[in-house]
Amino acid sequence: MEIVVVIAIILFIAYLLCWPIPIDPKGWNPPKAPPYEGRFERRNSLASAEKLWRGKLAGPEATAIKDGYVYTGLTNGNLVCMKIDGEGEPEVLANTGGHPLGLKFDAAGNLIVCDAEKGLVCVSPAGEVSVLSSSVDGRKYSVADDLAIAADGKIYFSDISTKFTMAQASYAIMEDNPDGVLVCYDPAIKASHVALDNLRLANGVAMGPNDDYVLVNETLGFCVTRLWLKGPKAGQRDTFVSNLPGGPDNITFNGKDTYWVALAFPRYPHLEALAPQPFLKKLMMRLPRFLAPVPDFFQGPHLPTYGLFVGVDMNGNITHFMDAHGGDIGMVTSVLEYAGHLYLGGLGSDFIARVPVPAPV
């Protein structure tokens, strides 16, 4: 009997140490989360936001505005447009056959789209869909997420992870490794290359003034990283904004003085405490969830959240903070400024929210 018990214990230990799991975390030390007080005090400042086309949109992650219309992509693959005054029904421009996320218009009036399943997609004004790039270095994109277009036509876009797809987003968050990349597609030669790697869940992308640099958000790094494209620093990377009060999603530039950074979720210090403990993460993946010391580790993108975003000046200083809690604005995934208002996309929303441009904090 004692031998059976010993064997059972050995097998259980072997299971805890060796059973295959889908994640292989490496461990790192995130910056200490800033408290929600002072300039980040929760004021529920988005409570009065308009909710445009409510119930008529499913997961409008990002927006683009052109000729009096708001464009967005939906979870069913549709790209739709609506009159910016909020009147009328959404009109379907095209269906990508996948899941459109970030989108921008190019100089020729084509809508360039990051599709989580198809890659980088072009939609003509007539609604014709073509795939510009579906892979880089022989690897199919996992989740093409957001893009920015330089004046020379080059398209910079993010691939969230080289390992996990959108359906596996929870694993990407649990693993928390720097597997994201920034890709550059050159339409002149119809080819892509990795412009920047080692990104901790690569997300929103924006060009800097005069295309001197390109910015890319690291959602799980809580920062905005800059890749210099011109000047003496060309090819170098640095941190443009560090230690954000949430996980950054998309980023847009208002063309003047502000970058708007959507924060998909607030900071969770007790979860971030797991980041330097890859062994504990692996153990929890093998244990029944009710025995996990941090059970909400398994919730991934389904963690309780509230809406928030920041404005950032040209030097990377946070100038604005807006939030919503206790209501139905949560998981803000994009913020776009147009004609004195901000248009907020939300991957989990059925509307696009609109608020006046706020005063600095």
N, C-alpha and C positions, 0 to 999 in steps of 0.2 A: 504493500500500500504506500509506504514511504517513497518507494522508487517511482510510483505513478505520480505522486504529488510533485516530486522533484522534476520529473520529465515535463509535467504540465507547466510548472513554473518556467522551466527553460524554454519551452515552446512559446509561452506567453511573452517572455522577454525578447525572444527572437522575432516574434511578430511585431512588437513595439519598435524594434530597431530596424527591421529589414523588410516589412511588408511594403510592396510597391504602392506609391501614392503619386498623384499627378503633379505635385509641386516639389521643387528643389530649392528652397530659399537659401540665400547666401548670407544674409544678415548685414545690417548697417545701422547707423545711429542718426535718426532724423533730428532736426532741430526742435528744441522745446517749443511746444505750441503756444502762441500768444494768447493771453486770456481774453475772454469776451467782455471787456470793460474798457473805459476810456474811449478812444476813437472807434473801437470795435464793440462798443456796448450795443446790446440787442435792443433796437428801438421799434422793430416791426414797421420800418419805414416803407415797405412795399405793400402794406395792407390795402391801400387805396388804389392800387394799380388797376387799370382797365384790363379786362380779359376778352380779347378779340377772338371772334369765331369759336367761341366756347362750344365744345361738344362736336365740332366739325373737323377737328384735326387730331391725329393720333401720333404723338411723339414728335412734335416739330423741334428737332434738335438744334437747328441753326436757321438763320434767315439771311436773305439778300434782298435788296430793294432796287428797283429800276423802273423808270417811267411811270411812277405812281402806283406800282404794284409791289406787294411783299411776296417773296418766293420762299418756299420751305419744302423739306422732304419729310415723308411720313413712313411709318413702320411697314406699311404694305408695299413700299416701293414707289409710290406715287410722288411726283414732284408737282406741287400745286402753286397757284398764284391767287392773290386776293387784292382787291382795291384797298389802298392804304388807309382810306377813310373808315374801314371796318364794315362797310356795307356789302351786301351780296354774298353769294356762296363761293367757296373755293372752286377754282377751275383747274382741271388736270392738264398739265402740259405734257407729261410723259410718265412712263414707268420704267425704272432702271432694271427691274427684275431682281433687285436685291434690297438693300436698306440704305437709302441716301442719308448722309450725315452733313458734314460741312459742305458749303457751296459758295461760289463766287462767279461773277460775270467776267469774261475776258474782254479784250479790246474789240473783238469782232461781234460781241453780243451773245456768244455762246455761254451757257451755264455750265461751269466746270464743277463736278461733284465728286466728293469722296464717298464711295459706297462701301459699306462694311463687308460686302460679299464680292463685289465686282472689281474693286480697286478704284483707279482714277477714271472718271467717266466724263464724256462731253455730250451735252444736250444742245442741239442747234435751236435757233428761234422757232423752227418748224416742228420741234419735238422729236427730231431724229436722235437716237441714242447710239453712241459708239464708245468703246473702251479704249482709252489712251494707253493705259499701263495696268497690267494685272500682276506683275511680278518684278522683282529686282534681284540681280545676282542669282537668277535661277530659283528664287524662293517666291511663292505666291504670298501676296499681302495677307496678313491676318485680319487686321481691321484698319483700312484706310479711313482716317477720321476727319481731319480738317486741313485746309489749304490756304495758301496765299499766292498771288500771281505778281511776279516782278515786271517791271516796265519792258524788259527784253523778252517777255513771254514765257520765261521759265516758271514752272509751277513747283512750289515747295509744299510738300504735304507730309503728314505724320502717319506712321503705322504704329499703332498702340503697342504692339508686342510682336516679336518674331516667333513667339511660341503659342500664344493663346488666341482663339477666335472670340468674337463678341459673345457667343453662347457660353464661353468659358471665362467670362469676365471675373467671376468670383475667384477663380484660381489665380488669375493674374494679380488680383488684389491681395490674396493670401500669400502668394509667393513673394511679391514685392521686389523683384529683381530689375536691374536696369536693362531691359530687353527691347525697349522701344527705339525707333529710328526716325530720322527726318530724311525724306527722299526728295531728290530734285529730278523733275521730268523736263527734258529739253525738247519742245515740239519741233525745233529745227532739224534734229536728228532722230526724233521719235525714240528716245532712249532715256532710261532712268539710272540714277546711281545714288548710293547712300551718301548724303551730305554730312550727317551727324549721327553717331550711335551712342550707346550707353545712356539712354534716356529712361527715366523711371516712370513708365507709362506715358509715352509721347501723346500729346493731345493738340490743343489749339495752336494755330500758326498765324503769324502776322509779319508783314514786311515793315522795316524801319524806314524813316524818311530818306528819300533818294536811293532807296534800296541799299543803303550802306550795310545793313545787317538784316537778318531774319530772326524772329523770336519763335520759340516753341515752348509750350507749357509742359511741365512734368507733373502730372496729377499726383503721383505718389511721392514725389520729391518736394511738393508744396512750393514750387519755384517756377520762375520763367527763365529759360536759358537762352543766351544770345550767341548766334554764329555770325561772325563778321564776314562780310562778302567783299568789302572794298577797303582801301587804305592800308596802312602799315600793319594792321591786325588781321588782315584777310586770312581766313582759314582757322583763326583762333576762336575759342569758345570762352564765355564767361557767364556769370550769373547776373541777370538783369534785375530780377526781384527775388528775394529769398524769404523763406519762412512766412508764407501767406497764411491767412486765417482760415483756409479751407483748401480742398483739392481743386486746382485750376482745371477748367474744361476748355472752352473756346476763348480766343482773344481777338479783339478787333481794334483798329486804329481809327480815330475820328478825323484823321487828316490834318489835325491842328496841334493838339497838345496832350491828348489823353488816349491811353490804351484802356479798353474795358475788358476786364478779366472775370469771366463767369466762374463761380466756385460751385462745383457740383455737390459737394458735401462739406460740412464743417469738420473741424479737427476733432479727433477722438484720442486723447492722450493715453488712455488705458489700452487701446489697440496699438497705438504707435510704440508702446513699450515692448511689444512683441517683436518689433523690427530687428533688434540685435540678438534675438533668441531663435535662430532657425531650428535648433534641436527641439525646442518646445513646440514650435509650429508642426514639426513632423510628428511628434508624439500625439498632438491633438487630432491630427488627420487620421490617426489609427485608432484612437479611442472612441467609444460611443459619445455622441455630442453632449449628452447630459452629464458626462464626467469631465468635460473640457473646462479648465480653469477660467477661460475667457470664451464663453459660448457664442457671443456675438461675432467672434472671429469668422464664423461660417456664413454670416449674412451677406458679406461682400457688398455689391451695389444696392442691396435691399436694406441696408442700415437705416435707422430712423434719420431723417434729415430735415433741413429747412432751407429756404432760399436765401442766397447771399451772393454778392459780387462786389468787386472793388474797381476803382479807377486808379490808374497809375500814370505819373507824369513822364516826361522824356528822359528823366534821370533814374527812373525805376523807383521813385518814391510813391507810396500809396497816398492818394489825395481824396478818395471817395470810398464810402462804405455804405451799402444798402442791404437790408435783410428783411425776411418775412418768416414768421413762426406762428404756429397754431392755426394756420390757414391752408389754402390749397396751392400756394406758390412754393414749390420745393424743387430741389435739384435743378437750379438754373444752369443750363448748359451753353447759353450764348447770350451776348449783349451787343446790340448794334445801334449806334447813334445815327439819327436821321431827323433833320428839321426840328431840333429842340426836344426830341423825345428819344427814349431808349426802348428798343424792342427786345423782349426777353424770350428766348426759346427754352423749351424744357423737354427732355427726352421722355419724361413720365407724364407730361401734361396733355390736355386736349384743347389747348388754346395758346395764343401768343399774348404775353402781357405787355402793356405799354405804360411807361411813366415819364413825366418830364425829366429832363437832365437835372440831376440834383446838384446842390451846392457842395463845395468841398467840405470835408470834415475838419 
